[in-house]
Amino acid sequence: MKRIRIILEYEGTSYVGWQIQPNGVSIQQMLTDAIFGVTGERVNVIGSGRTDSGVHARAQVAHFDTQARMPADKFAVALNTHLPPDIRVLYSAEAPPDFHACFSAKQKQYRYTVQLGPHARVQTRNTALHLHTVPSFDLLQAAAAACVGTHDFRAFMATGSKPMEDTRRTIFSSEWSQVGGGSKPPPYWRYDVAGSGFLYNMVRILVGTMLEIGSGKLPPEAMTRALTGGARDLAGPTAPAHGLTLWRVCYPDFDTEDYLA
């Protein structure tokens, strides 16, 4: 028996999310079926995180155990022959037996993309949130900076989520960037956030709150109030799923960024 670690990317538009569910096709199910097609084994595939329906991944990490004699580095090519074009395995290798894609992770990074302008662009209609009006970039950046550090993020957890004993998380970096240049506002703004972990819908609620602040619908101090107050109604709405991408996952001895072009 050997443990295989993989990095995969996917566009989540057509899927109900990472986790197998009875109401639709999931990324986990597609990957489980592909492994069966290659090895004839029904295995348990563990991912680094459960991305929601419509959320994408540039660098999702997963692992599974197999008795197949195929060299570990050949699994990527073999699995891709059984996967649709919106799911690709980019890397495969044997991992230490104690590696766990979820529990061994030390840092995850998400990116949320916003497309600005009077018209939604066709090429990014599934991967970026379109905004007609331009929010204040300075207000967005200030709200993002307020998230850095260790805080109780229970105000940024989806209503109805499974109760958790500890809703504190550490955010290592949180910032917006503009893509483009010139005198006109750049067509794309990106929010990148890296942390020790994230609550259910946390990044999307952070983005929704920041966009409300940036557009003047919430006061600049709303982010700090939500962090200290802890009530869900102190934060803004949940931003749509399609603008969000799992961007990077880091482990003590493994960083997805080292294996992506």
Protein Blocks (a to p, Z undefined) as FASTA:
>chain_A
ZZddddddddfklpgbjbdcfkbccfklmmmmmmmmmnopacddddfbdcdehiacfbdc
dddddfbfbdfklmmmmmmmmpcfkbccfbdcdddfkbcfklmpmbdcddddddedjbdc
fklmmmcccdfbdcdfklmmmmmmmmgccddfklmgcehiacdfblcdcdfbdcdddede
djbdcfbdcdddddfbdcehklmmmmmmmmmmmnopacfklmmmmmmnopaklpccdddf
klpccfbdcdfkbcfklmcZZ
